[in-house]
Amino acid sequence: MTAPLRWTTGRDAVDGLLARRHLDRVPANREHAEMLLDQARRHAASARILRDSDLELAFSAAYDAARKALTAVFAIQGLRPTSAGGHIAVYQGALAQFDPPLGATIKPFDWMRRTRNDAEYPQADSPALEADDVDEAVEAASGIIEMSATLLDTLPPYGK
């Protein structure tokens, strides 16, 4: 009998997120992961449509597209971000597991997370979003969606 396949890259970081309850273990679920990717694709398409009429909503849609695509990767592994860990746990867990070689694709998510937060809860001196920000966010989200779709076919459930 062969041992179950284990994904070991970034294991210490993911185990830490689990220990701090920033991630939870759930049953690995391909159908749920694919549903999240479908939502991510729709959100990215919506961001493109909204770009010329509502920059904040367009940026938020692009951000949600990236977040749901990364969450799909966790769903296929049997992991789920918690409210305690929030969106930063998605970023930290993905970066720990896939950088290198996929850091250039994942790292824009942190900029998107911070920029979206600034747009949602602006300070008086916060810079306004520009169309170029939305374009960059949609491009980054599209790369994360593509990466996540590829990872769904290669990742085993997260082993104990």
ABEGO torsion letter per residue (X at the ends): XBBBBBBABGAAAAAAAAAAGABBBBBBBAAAAAAAAAAAAAAAAAAAAAAAABAAAAAAAAAAAAAAAAAAAAAAAGBBBBAAAEAAAAAAAAAAAAOOAAAAAAAAAAAAAAAAAAAABBBAABBBBBAAAAAAAAAAAAAAAAAAAAAAAABBBBBX
